[in-house]
Each structure stands twice: as structure tokens, then as C-alpha cells.
Amino acid sequence: VAEFYLKITFTQGNTSLYGLEFSANGKYLYVGNFSHSNPGIFQYDLSSGDSATILQSKYFFSTREDDHDINQIGALSMGPDGKIYFVQTHSCYENYVSCIPYPNLPAPDCGLFEKIIKLAPGTKTQLGLPNVSQAIYDKPDISVFGKCVPGDFTFIANICGEDSLHWYIEDSLLKNSTDKTIETKINSSGNKIIKAIVFYSNSADTLLINYNFLDFPKMELPKDTVLCPDKEIIIKAKTDANKIIWSNGETTKSISISSAGKYFATAINTIGCKTMDSIFIKGIEKPEFYFSVKAFCEDSPAIVKVLPLNLNEKYELIWSNGEKDSMYSYYYSEGFEYLTLIDTNNCEFTDSFFVNEKCPSTLFIPNAFSPNGDGLNEKFEVAGSFIVDFQIQIYNRWGEKIFESQDINNSWNGKFKGEKVPLGIYYYQIFAKGIMGKEIKRSGMITVVR
């Protein structure tokens, strides 16, 4: 047996060395760096026997995740299986032991696996490792990553140093693999047994867990629909989820919609799985229509026509007098009336119109009157119907205007400047306009008798 001594001085910056361990073949040295700023493990190749060459051969495995997650390295110790185990002081790692699975190989092939052995409840690591075996380890288990079915899931066997694995779900073989991580698709929900048979170089182990796979939440919205002008509709979601979020921010199962557009609803179950559905609300525009109204006169009805004339091809028509599905309707009294259109979506559109009485205009002009105080035919009274404008002028035989009025009800009493006019013939001119816009001109003679 030959023995030799080699002095190595570590001068690298940011180092605070704590634990060290040799590989089983004596070729590699592993040194833990306890530094806050740069924690990790160095591997040095000792085969050259030269200090400078050894220092130049270093390979560094960093265990620093970020400025707030510093995993300082404590003791390193080789286990009976030839792997080097080490501890980390961060709170996220203090329930685990990490390992270098193939310390006889050069870095990075030697590997470095963090958190591969979970400690029993109540057991935590600090800086050191025990010198003797103790029953402080939990049984290696399987981690499941994924949410709801149908969906993709990842199974990870929390082990170290395996040669191969056989993966099963409910006794059905999923995969034979050399990787402790597999991905698979699960299509049905319920409790299922996940099993991994782990093969080592000279042994085997079986990992089992019972995992409950949950369905995605149900979410169903009504079929696309329409929104009538100036109306609201209620949209109700069918879901078994305990949480729902609409695209407009509402969180109730039913919402009131007053504007057209596409709306989305997302159902979220207790583990965060989401199912979304959508509904499109089409806005209906009010049709453009107007009325042609011919006035009534006595026994002749008003004729009301709605335009355009092809409305009855698209709408049901209901007039205020009860008539239906006609482009024309008849009214016999004055006042406001209305028409309602109903389209194929059952949207209603109502507009009103005014019916008035308009008959041909008439004038009655007497040819004589007798302002003698007997109470009979005392005034020159012009009578008319459906007259909207009126003007009368009366002249004597010398062309002098002796009376004028713009009120058909203001009759001449046979006086001029407060005095009775002499008996005889006088002349009149009348200018009038009928209710239908026709201009009327009349002139003639009127005789004053006593």
C-alpha cells in the first residue's frame, strides 16, 4: 500500500468550504461551498497528482436559485450504495437529503440531484450527517403534476440511483423507462392506483400512491341569441363549479345583458381547473318605416299607409284598431294611433301617427242683410267649414274701405265709424285658405236693407 500527501490550497473567491468527500475510486474530490453568495459543490479531478492541475480541473454545481433562495451546502458523506449524500440549510430543503448519484464519473456526468430523499415527519437536516444508519427516511414516493381530466399528467418517482422503472396505472402498464419522470394522458376521473416498480443494480422496489383525478368543471351557456332594441335579456350558465367569472367581470351564474357582443364565462373548480364557454348576442336594429295619412271627412275614413310597402314580407303588422298584416288601415276619429311590427325574433317595434279630420272647404256668402234692430238678419255673416285663413274687405260705391276683418266669426254690423251706413249696394272681397291648402277668392255685392 503506497501513501502520499498532497497539499492543495483553495484560493477561489466567494468560498466558504465546509464538507468534503472522495469518490469511491479515489479519482474525484467533492467539496461543499457554504458561501451565502455562491453556494454549491466543487468537483476536482485528483488523477494528475499536481496541485495546480487539480485546481484547474474544478467543476462547480451551483445550488443558488435567486437572491432570496440560498441553499447553503453542509456535510457530504458517501453512503453504502456508493453515492455521495449532502444536506442543504434552506428551509425549503431541510426535510430532504440530496445526492450525487455517480461520483466516480467526471462532472457533469456524475450528476447532482436535489431533494431526492424525504425525511420522516419531524426530522430536519442541519449542517451535518450521522455517522451511522438511522431509520429517519420516509418511503420514496411518487409526485403527480397535472390538474383535471381529460388532460396531460406528469409522474415523478422521488428516487435516486435507479436503473429503470416500470410504470403502471390500475395494473395497466404505461411505460418501461430509464427515466424517473414520465408524461401520460389521463381521460377518466376517480381514484386510481399509480405504481412504479424501480429496478436498481441488484434490487427492486415498488412505489404506490392512490390519486384522485378530478374532472374539469362543467360550463354550458345557451345558444347564440338576439337582443331587441332597448331591451335586456338574462343569460344563465349551467355549471357545477363553485366559482364563475364572466368576461364583463360578473361572478354570478346569471347576468343581465343590455348590449350586443360576444360574452365568455369561465368555470373554476376547487383546484383551479377552468372550463370556458361563449355566447354571441346579435343586436337587432329598428326598421325604418313611416306613414302616409289621408285625413277623414265625416263618413269617409282616414286612410293610413305604412311605407315601405314590403314590410309585411318580414314583419307581422298589428294596427291600434285591431287590423293585422295589412299595409293599409282605416280610422274614423281624430287622435294619435299606432302600429306595431313584430319580426321573426319576436322583437317589437312601435311607432305612432296622428289622424285628423280634413274635408273640402266651403263658404256661404249672403247677398243682403237688414240691420234694423228687429233681431233678424242683423249682420253680414259669412259661414264656412274647414277654413284655416280668412280675410274680408267691404267697400262703398266710391271705393272707400268701410270694413275689414281676418276673423270669419267677426261679422259686419252695417256701420262705418259708428254710424249706420245708408241703404244700398256695397262691394266685398274675401281671401281664404282651406284646410287642405286650397286658396279661395270671392267677390261680389251685398245689399243693405232696412
C-alpha positions in Angstrom: 0.0 0.0 0.0 1.5 3.3 -1.1 0.6 6.5 0.7 1.4 10.1 -0.4 0.4 13.5 0.8 -0.7 16.4 -1.5 -1.3 19.9 -0.2 -4.0 21.9 -2.1 -4.7 25.5 -1.2 -8.1 26.7 -2.3 -7.9 30.4 -3.2 -11.1 30.8 -5.2 -13.2 33.9 -4.3 -16.6 33.7 -2.6 -15.7 30.4 -1.0 -16.5 29.2 2.5 -15.7 25.4 2.4 -17.4 23.1 4.8 -17.9 19.4 3.9 -15.8 17.2 1.5 -15.9 13.6 0.3 -13.9 11.4 -2.1 -15.4 9.3 -4.8 -15.2 5.5 -4.2 -12.5 5.1 -6.9 -10.4 7.9 -5.3 -10.3 9.9 -8.5 -12.5 12.8 -7.6 -12.8 15.1 -4.6 -16.1 16.8 -3.8 -16.1 20.0 -1.7 -19.2 21.8 -0.5 -19.2 25.6 -0.6 -21.2 27.1 2.4 -20.9 30.7 0.9 -24.1 32.8 1.1 -23.3 34.4 -2.2 -22.3 31.3 -4.2 -23.4 28.0 -2.6 -22.8 24.7 -4.4 -20.4 21.8 -4.8 -17.0 21.7 -6.5 -15.6 18.5 -8.2 -11.8 18.3 -8.6 -10.0 15.6 -10.7 -7.2 14.3 -8.5 -5.7 11.9 -11.1 -2.9 14.3 -12.2 -1.4 14.5 -8.7 -0.4 18.1 -9.3 -1.9 20.9 -7.2 -2.2 23.4 -10.0 -3.7 21.0 -12.4 -6.2 19.8 -9.8 -7.3 23.3 -9.1 -7.8 24.0 -12.8 -9.9 20.9 -13.2 -12.7 22.2 -10.9 -16.3 22.0 -12.0 -18.9 23.8 -10.0 -22.6 22.8 -9.3 -24.4 25.9 -8.2 -27.4 25.4 -5.8 -28.3 29.1 -5.7 -31.8 29.8 -7.2 -32.1 33.5 -6.7 -31.2 36.3 -4.3 -33.8 35.1 -1.8 -33.3 31.3 -2.1 -29.8 30.5 -0.9 -29.2 26.7 -0.4 -26.0 26.5 1.6 -24.2 23.2 1.5 -23.4 21.3 4.7 -21.8 17.9 5.2 -21.1 15.4 2.4 -20.9 11.7 3.1 -20.7 8.6 1.0 -23.5 6.1 1.5 -23.3 2.3 1.4 -24.6 2.4 -2.2 -21.6 4.4 -3.4 -23.5 7.6 -3.8 -22.5 10.8 -2.1 -25.2 12.4 0.0 -25.3 16.0 1.3 -27.6 18.4 3.1 -28.8 22.0 2.4 -29.7 24.5 5.1 -32.5 26.4 3.3 -36.0 25.9 4.9 -37.3 24.5 1.6 -34.7 21.7 1.7 -34.4 20.9 5.4 -36.8 18.0 5.2 -34.8 16.3 2.4 -31.4 14.8 1.6 -29.8 15.4 -1.8 -27.2 13.3 -3.6 -24.5 12.9 -6.3 -25.6 9.6 -7.8 -22.5 8.7 -9.9 -19.5 10.2 -8.0 -17.0 8.0 -9.9 -17.8 9.9 -13.2 -16.4 13.3 -14.2 -18.7 16.3 -14.0 -21.3 16.9 -15.1 -22.0 13.2 -15.7 -21.7 12.5 -12.0 -25.0 14.3 -11.6 -26.4 16.3 -8.7 -30.0 15.7 -7.6 -31.6 17.9 -5.0 -34.4 16.8 -2.6 -34.4 13.1 -3.6 -34.9 11.6 -0.2 -37.7 12.9 2.0 -37.1 12.7 5.8 -39.7 11.3 8.2 -42.1 13.8 9.8 -40.4 15.9 12.5 -36.9 15.2 11.1 -34.9 18.0 9.7 -31.3 18.5 8.4 -28.9 21.0 9.7 -25.2 21.0 8.7 -24.1 17.5 9.5 -24.9 13.9 8.6 -24.9 11.0 11.1 -22.0 8.5 11.1 -24.4 5.5 11.4 -27.5 4.4 9.6 -30.8 5.6 11.3 -34.4 4.9 10.3 -35.1 8.5 9.6 -36.3 8.3 5.9 -39.8 8.2 4.5 -40.6 5.6 1.9 -39.7 7.1 -1.5 -43.0 8.2 -3.2 -44.4 9.5 -6.5 -45.3 13.1 -7.2 -48.1 13.9 -9.6 -48.3 17.1 -11.6 -51.4 17.9 -13.5 -54.9 19.1 -12.7 -58.0 17.7 -14.3 -59.1 15.1 -16.7 -59.0 14.6 -19.6 -55.5 16.1 -19.6 -51.8 15.6 -19.5 -50.1 14.5 -16.3 -46.5 14.1 -15.2 -45.5 11.3 -12.7 -42.1 11.7 -11.0 -40.6 8.9 -8.8 -38.7 10.6 -5.9 -35.7 8.3 -6.0 -32.0 8.3 -6.8 -29.7 5.9 -8.5 -32.3 3.8 -10.3 -31.5 1.8 -13.4 -35.0 1.5 -14.9 -38.7 1.8 -14.0 -41.9 0.1 -15.0 -44.9 2.5 -14.7 -48.5 1.2 -14.1 -51.9 2.8 -13.5 -54.6 0.5 -12.2 -52.3 -2.5 -13.1 -52.1 -1.4 -16.8 -48.6 -0.9 -18.0 -48.0 2.7 -19.0 -44.3 2.6 -19.9 -41.0 0.9 -19.4 -38.4 3.7 -18.9 -35.0 4.6 -17.7 -36.3 8.0 -16.7 -38.0 8.5 -13.3 -40.2 11.1 -14.9 -43.0 10.2 -17.4 -45.8 12.0 -19.1 -49.1 10.5 -19.9 -52.7 11.4 -20.7 -55.5 10.6 -18.3 -59.0 10.5 -19.7 -61.3 9.5 -16.8 -61.7 10.7 -13.3 -61.8 8.9 -10.0 -59.3 7.3 -7.6 -56.6 5.4 -9.4 -53.5 3.4 -8.2 -50.3 4.7 -9.7 -47.4 2.2 -9.3 -43.7 2.4 -10.2 -41.5 -0.7 -10.0 -38.0 0.6 -9.6 -35.0 -1.6 -10.6 -31.6 -0.9 -9.1 -28.3 -2.7 -9.9 -29.0 -5.6 -7.5 -32.5 -4.9 -6.1 -36.0 -3.6 -6.9 -38.6 -1.5 -5.1 -42.3 -0.7 -5.6 -43.8 2.7 -5.2 -47.6 3.1 -4.8 -49.9 6.0 -4.4 -53.7 6.3 -4.6 -54.5 9.5 -6.5 -57.9 11.1 -7.1 -58.2 12.5 -10.6 -60.9 15.2 -10.9 -63.0 16.2 -13.9 -62.8 19.6 -15.5 -65.8 21.7 -14.3 -68.9 21.8 -16.5 -69.8 25.0 -18.2 -72.6 25.5 -20.7 -74.1 28.7 -22.0 -77.3 29.0 -24.0 -77.2 29.0 -27.8 -76.4 32.3 -29.6 -79.4 34.6 -29.5 -80.5 38.2 -30.3 -81.1 41.3 -28.4 -84.1 43.6 -29.3 -83.6 47.4 -29.2 -83.9 49.0 -25.7 -84.4 45.5 -24.1 -82.4 43.3 -21.7 -82.0 39.5 -21.6 -80.9 37.2 -18.8 -78.1 34.7 -19.6 -77.8 31.8 -17.2 -74.7 29.5 -17.1 -75.1 25.8 -16.3 -72.1 24.8 -14.2 -71.1 22.6 -11.3 -68.2 24.8 -10.3 -68.1 26.8 -7.2 -66.7 29.9 -9.0 -67.6 31.6 -12.3 -66.1 34.7 -14.0 -67.7 36.4 -16.9 -65.9 38.5 -19.5 -67.6 41.6 -18.2 -66.4 40.9 -14.7 -69.6 39.5 -13.2 -69.3 36.5 -10.9 -72.9 35.2 -10.7 -74.4 32.3 -12.6 -76.9 34.6 -14.3 -76.2 38.0 -15.8 -78.3 40.7 -17.4 -77.3 41.7 -21.0 -78.3 45.1 -22.5 -75.7 45.4 -25.3 -74.8 43.1 -28.2 -71.5 41.3 -28.5 -69.7 38.1 -27.5 -69.6 37.1 -23.9 -67.4 34.5 -22.2 -67.9 32.6 -18.9 -65.2 30.6 -17.2 -66.0 28.0 -14.5 -63.2 27.3 -12.0 -63.3 24.3 -9.6 -61.6 23.9 -6.2 -58.2 23.0 -7.6 -58.2 25.7 -10.3 -59.2 23.8 -13.4 -61.0 26.0 -15.8 -63.7 25.4 -18.5 -64.9 28.3 -20.7 -67.9 28.7 -23.0 -69.1 31.7 -25.0 -72.3 33.1 -26.4 -72.8 35.7 -29.2 -75.6 38.2 -28.7 -76.7 39.7 -32.0 -78.2 43.2 -31.8 -81.3 43.8 -33.8 -81.7 47.2 -35.5 -85.0 49.0 -35.5 -86.5 49.0 -39.0 -87.1 52.4 -40.7 -90.7 53.0 -41.6 -93.1 55.9 -41.9 -96.7 56.7 -42.5 -98.8 58.2 -45.3 -102.0 59.5 -43.7 -105.0 60.7 -45.6 -107.5 62.6 -43.3 -111.0 61.5 -42.8 -114.1 63.6 -43.5 -117.4 62.8 -42.0 -118.3 59.3 -43.2 -115.1 59.0 -45.3 -112.4 57.3 -43.2 -108.8 58.3 -42.9 -106.6 56.0 -44.9 -103.2 55.2 -43.3 -100.5 53.5 -45.3 -97.2 52.3 -43.9 -94.1 52.6 -46.0 -92.1 50.8 -47.4 -94.8 48.5 -48.8 -92.7 45.3 -48.4 -92.7 45.4 -44.6 -95.3 42.6 -44.4 -92.8 40.2 -46.0 -90.6 40.5 -42.9 -92.8 41.6 -40.1 -96.2 40.9 -38.5 -98.2 44.1 -38.5 -100.7 45.0 -35.8 -102.6 48.3 -36.0 -104.1 50.0 -33.0 -107.6 49.5 -34.3 -107.0 45.7 -34.3 -106.3 45.2 -38.0 -103.4 42.8 -38.8 -100.9 42.0 -41.6 -102.1 44.8 -43.9 -100.2 47.7 -45.3 -103.3 49.9 -45.0 -105.7 50.7 -42.2 -108.8 52.9 -41.8 -109.7 55.3 -39.0 -112.9 57.4 -38.4 -111.9 59.6 -35.5 -109.2 62.2 -34.7 -106.3 61.4 -32.4 -103.0 59.6 -32.0 -102.8 55.9 -33.2 -100.0 53.4 -33.6 -98.7 50.5 -35.5 -96.6 47.6 -34.1 -94.2 45.5 -36.1 -93.1 42.1 -34.9 -90.1 40.4 -36.5 -89.1 36.7 -36.7 -87.1 37.1 -33.5 -90.2 38.3 -31.7 -88.8 41.8 -31.4 -91.5 44.5 -31.3 -91.2 48.0 -32.9 -94.0 50.5 -32.3 -94.5 54.0 -33.8 -97.4 56.4 -33.7 -99.2 58.7 -36.2 -101.9 61.4 -35.9 -105.3 61.1 -37.6 -107.1 64.4 -38.2 -110.3 65.4 -40.0 -110.0 67.2 -43.3 -113.0 67.9 -45.5 -113.3 70.1 -48.7 -113.6 73.7 -47.6 -116.9 75.6 -48.2 -118.0 79.3 -47.9 -121.6 80.6 -47.7 -121.9 84.4 -48.5 -125.3 86.1 -48.2 -126.3 88.8 -50.7 -128.2 91.0 -48.3 -128.9 91.8 -44.6 -131.1 94.2 -42.7 -129.5 95.9 -39.7 -132.8 97.5 -38.5 -132.9 96.2 -34.9 -135.6 93.6 -35.3 -133.2 90.9 -34.4 -133.4 89.2 -37.7 -130.5 89.1 -40.2 -128.8 91.9 -38.4 -125.3 91.2 -39.6 -123.5 90.3 -42.8 -122.3 86.8 -41.6 -120.1 84.7 -43.8 -120.2 81.0 -42.9 -117.5 78.4 -43.8 -116.2 75.0 -43.0 -112.6 73.7 -42.9 -111.2 77.3 -43.4 -107.8 78.0 -41.9 -107.1 81.5 -43.2 -109.7 84.2 -43.8 -109.8 87.9 -44.7 -112.8 90.1 -45.8 -112.9 93.7 -47.1 -116.1 95.8 -47.7 -116.2 99.0 -49.9 -118.9 101.6 -50.6 -119.8 102.7 -54.1 -117.0 105.2 -54.1 -114.3 102.6 -53.4 -113.8 103.6 -49.8 -113.0 100.7 -47.5 -115.6 100.7 -44.7 -115.0 97.3 -43.0 -112.1 94.7 -42.8 -111.6 91.6 -40.7 -109.4 88.5 -40.5 -111.8 86.5 -38.4 -114.6 84.7 -40.1 -116.7 85.0 -37.0 -116.4 88.8 -36.9 -119.4 89.8 -38.9 -120.2 93.4 -40.3 -123.0 95.1 -38.5 -123.7 97.7 -41.2 -121.9 100.6 -39.5 -118.9 102.7 -40.5 -117.2 104.8 -37.9 -120.0 104.0 -35.5 -122.7 105.3 -37.8 -125.3 103.3 -39.8 -124.5 103.2 -43.5 -127.1 104.3 -46.0 -129.3 101.7 -47.7 -127.9 100.5 -50.9 -125.3 98.2 -52.6 -121.8 97.6 -51.2 -119.0 95.5 -52.5 -116.9 92.8 -50.7 -113.7 90.8 -51.3 -112.9 87.6 -49.5 -109.5 85.8 -49.4 -109.4 82.4 -47.7 -107.5 79.2 -47.5 -109.0 75.7 -46.9 -107.7 73.1 -44.5 -106.2 71.1 -47.5 -104.3 74.2 -48.6 -106.5 75.4 -51.4 -106.8 79.2 -51.8 -110.3 80.7 -52.1 -111.1 84.1 -53.6 -114.6 85.5 -53.7 -116.0 89.0 -54.5 -119.5 90.4 -55.1 -122.3 92.8 -54.0 -124.2 92.9 -50.7 -127.4 94.9 -50.3 -128.2 96.7 -47.0 -131.9 97.0 -46.5 -133.9 98.4 -43.6 
